[in-house]
Amino acid sequence: MRIYAVFRALFCLSITAVVLSGCAIGSAKTMPKGVFETTVKAGDIRLFSYSQPLFREKARPITSANSRADGTSKPREDSESQLRRTVHNLEQDPRLAEYCPAGYTLIEQYAVLNDVVIRGECRYQQEQAK
């Protein structure tokens, strides 16, 4: 009877550990991916900047598996697709919706050094314009 109680306690403890680790993993997915910085200028002009690290491929040996027919290697993701992915991540970021509830206008987007940067301005609501 005592062995049954020990196994039951271990089973309950392991189930609790699995549930708690599952909750910890689920909360990590909701974390924003980029750096969101805000600035408010005179006249309530609300600007923001969103940046993410630029993906760089690791150096790998030149082989026929990762080369095209003309002998050049093909990157996995070019800068345009990285910019599109960063814009998508910005649109999914809850901080943007909170800071710019009426939407936003892109000022510029570029990839420089080790970051992809998007700069924008919040759209104004009718009450703000008056």
Secondary structure, DSSP 8 states (H G I E B T S, - for coil): -HHHHHHHHHHHHHHHHHHHHHHHHHHHTTS--SEEEEEEETTTEEEEEEEEE----------GGGB-TTS-B--SS-HHHHHHHHHHHHHH-HHHHHH-TT-EEEEEEEEETTEEEEEEEE---HHHH-
